[in-house]
């Protein structure tokens, strides 16, 4: 087994453990957010292993740096340090959720078997700033510009929603 | 070089499943939003894996789009959480049944 494969399995295990820790921790929301950071950073490492360097950098900056900080900020603003949520009253949603995700996983993996191409060595400069920037500003310039509208709408929406009173 | 693409996609599916379980079973609205983030991340991993296998940067471009959408979603979602908390003093989804039939 190559070093890359070993690292992939290590970070895959870390990601799965951290996500489970995030979902199953019912007592402390801050600890959930911290588990989310670990999951994000491990995913960033997996992106590096898959030669997606720019995506890895943005993953660390935006997810671990901005989004989770926003979560932590709101958790602390609302003073939710001790989570007082008992387990859901009915067991049904829990069972349904686990059954649905397990079934989805099963079908997905069955469908995938034997249809995927092998991963060959990446071409020179793949996933770097130059290639991705070129793709972003030539072929994918329309979706790129469309995200600016999305961001504008999100900014306005967030300000309106979090305002104390709408006059 | 690395592992087969199947294993990358399988990891993505496992993370997505964990996110679904979190979004369906948890009652804390903030943790539900985090689970949605986890699901978006699982999709990103699948996109990066496919992009790598076909040596096509398009998948990574759309990962950047998904990250943008996730950031926008978190900003709006947490705005909703804050205004909800202000009105109800709780972020428990079972308390918020206004739109429930």
Contacts between the chains, C-beta under 8 A, distances in Angstrom:
chain1	res1	chain2	res2	distance
A	2	B	1	6.7
A	2	B	2	7.3
A	4	B	1	5.9
A	4	B	2	4.6
A	4	B	3	7.8
A	5	B	2	6.0
A	5	B	3	5.1
A	8	B	2	6.0
A	8	B	3	5.2
A	8	B	7	7.6
A	8	B	8	7.9
A	9	B	3	7.7
A	12	B	7	7.9
A	12	B	11	4.8
A	15	B	11	7.1
A	15	B	15	6.3
A	16	B	11	7.5
A	16	B	14	6.0
A	16	B	15	6.9
A	16	B	18	7.2
A	19	B	15	5.6
A	19	B	18	4.5
A	19	B	19	7.1
A	19	B	22	8.0
A	19	B	38	5.6
A	20	B	18	6.0
A	22	B	22	6.9
A	22	B	31	7.5
A	22	B	34	6.1
A	22	B	35	7.6
A	22	B	38	7.0
A	23	B	18	5.6
A	23	B	19	7.6
A	23	B	21	5.9
A	23	B	22	3.6
A	23	B	25	7.8
A	23	B	26	7.0
A	23	B	31	7.6
A	23	B	35	6.3
A	23	B	38	7.8
A	26	B	26	7.6
A	29	B	28	6.2
A	29	B	30	5.8
A	29	B	31	6.4
A	32	B	31	5.5
A	32	B	34	6.3
A	33	B	34	6.8
A	36	B	34	5.3
A	36	B	37	6.9
A	36	B	38	7.2
A	39	B	15	7.7
A	39	B	38	6.7
A	39	B	41	7.2
A	40	B	41	6.8
A	43	B	41	5.7
A	43	B	44	7.5
A	43	B	45	6.1
A	46	B	8	7.8
A	46	B	11	7.7
A	46	B	45	6.7
A	46	B	48	8.0
A	47	B	45	7.8
A	47	B	48	5.6
A	49	B	2	6.0
A	50	B	2	7.1
A	50	B	8	7.1
A	50	B	48	5.2
A	50	B	49	6.2
A	50	B	52	4.6
A	51	B	52	5.9
A	52	B	48	4.7
A	52	B	51	7.0
A	52	B	52	6.8
A	52	B	60	5.4
A	52	B	63	7.4
A	54	B	60	7.0
A	55	B	44	7.6
A	55	B	48	6.1
A	55	B	60	5.2
A	55	B	63	5.1
A	55	B	64	7.0
A	58	B	64	6.5
A	58	B	67	6.1
A	59	B	44	7.6
A	59	B	67	7.2
A	62	B	67	5.3
A	62	B	70	7.9
A	62	B	71	6.0
A	63	B	37	7.5
A	63	B	41	7.3
A	63	B	67	7.2
A	63	B	70	7.6
A	66	B	71	6.6
A	67	B	37	6.6
A	67	B	70	6.7
A	67	B	71	6.1
A	67	B	74	5.1
A	70	B	74	5.7
A	70	B	75	7.2
A	70	B	78	6.1
A	71	B	30	6.5
A	71	B	33	7.4
A	71	B	34	6.3
A	71	B	74	7.3
A	71	B	78	7.3
A	74	B	30	6.5
A	74	B	78	4.8
A	74	B	81	6.2
A	74	B	82	6.6
A	75	B	30	6.1
A	77	B	82	7.3
A	78	B	81	7.6
A	78	B	82	7.3
A	78	B	85	5.1
A	78	B	91	6.6
A	80	B	28	7.6
A	80	B	30	7.1
A	80	B	91	6.7
A	83	B	28	6.1
A	85	B	26	7.7
A	85	B	27	4.7
A	85	B	28	5.4
A	85	B	92	6.0
A	88	B	25	6.5
A	88	B	27	5.8
A	88	B	94	7.5
A	89	B	94	7.5
A	93	B	24	5.6
A	93	B	25	6.0
A	94	B	24	7.4
A	94	B	25	4.5
A	96	B	24	6.8
A	97	B	20	6.2
A	97	B	21	5.0
A	97	B	23	7.7
A	97	B	24	3.1
A	97	B	25	5.1
A	98	B	21	5.8
A	98	B	25	7.8
A	100	B	20	6.7
A	100	B	24	7.5
A	101	B	16	7.6
A	101	B	17	3.7
A	101	B	18	7.7
A	101	B	20	4.2
A	101	B	21	5.4
A	102	B	17	6.9
A	104	B	13	7.6
A	104	B	16	7.9
A	104	B	17	6.7
A	104	B	20	7.4
A	105	B	13	5.1
A	105	B	14	6.8
A	105	B	17	5.0
A	108	B	9	7.9
A	108	B	13	5.0
A	109	B	6	8.0
A	109	B	10	6.0
A	109	B	13	6.6
A	112	B	6	6.1
A	112	B	9	5.9
A	112	B	10	7.9
A	113	B	6	7.2
A	116	B	4	7.4
A	116	B	5	4.5
A	116	B	6	5.7
A	116	B	9	7.1
A	116	B	53	6.8
A	117	B	5	6.7
A	117	B	53	5.1
A	117	B	54	6.9
A	118	B	4	6.7
A	118	B	5	7.2
A	118	B	53	7.6
A	119	B	1	6.4
A	119	B	2	5.8
A	119	B	3	7.8
A	119	B	4	7.0
A	119	B	5	5.5
A	119	B	52	6.1
A	119	B	53	5.2
A	120	B	1	8.0
A	120	B	55	7.6
A	121	B	1	5.9
A	122	B	52	6.6
A	122	B	55	6.2
A	123	B	55	5.6
A	126	B	52	7.7
A	126	B	55	6.2
A	126	B	57	7.4
A	127	B	51	7.8
A	127	B	52	7.6
A	127	B	57	7.1
A	127	B	60	6.1
A	131	B	57	5.4
A	132	B	57	5.5
A	132	B	60	5.7
A	132	B	61	6.7
A	132	B	64	7.8
A	135	B	57	4.5
A	135	B	58	6.7
A	135	B	60	8.0
A	135	B	61	5.4
A	136	B	61	5.6
A	136	B	64	7.2
A	139	B	58	7.5
A	140	B	58	7.0
A	140	B	61	4.7
A	140	B	62	8.0
A	143	B	61	7.6
A	143	B	62	7.7
A	143	B	65	5.9
A	144	B	61	7.8
A	144	B	65	7.8
A	147	B	65	6.0
A	147	B	68	4.7
A	147	B	69	7.7
A	150	B	68	6.7
A	150	B	69	6.7
A	150	B	72	5.6
A	151	B	68	6.7
A	151	B	71	7.9
A	151	B	72	6.0
A	153	B	72	7.5
A	154	B	71	7.7
A	154	B	72	3.4
A	154	B	73	7.6
A	154	B	75	5.2
A	154	B	76	5.5
A	155	B	75	7.2
A	157	B	75	7.7
A	157	B	76	4.8
A	157	B	79	6.8
A	158	B	75	4.2
A	158	B	76	5.4
A	158	B	78	7.6
A	158	B	79	4.2
A	159	B	79	7.7
A	160	B	79	7.7
A	161	B	76	6.6
A	161	B	79	3.4
A	161	B	80	5.5
A	161	B	82	7.4
A	161	B	83	5.3
A	162	B	78	7.8
A	162	B	79	4.2
A	162	B	82	4.9
A	162	B	83	6.3
A	164	B	86	7.6
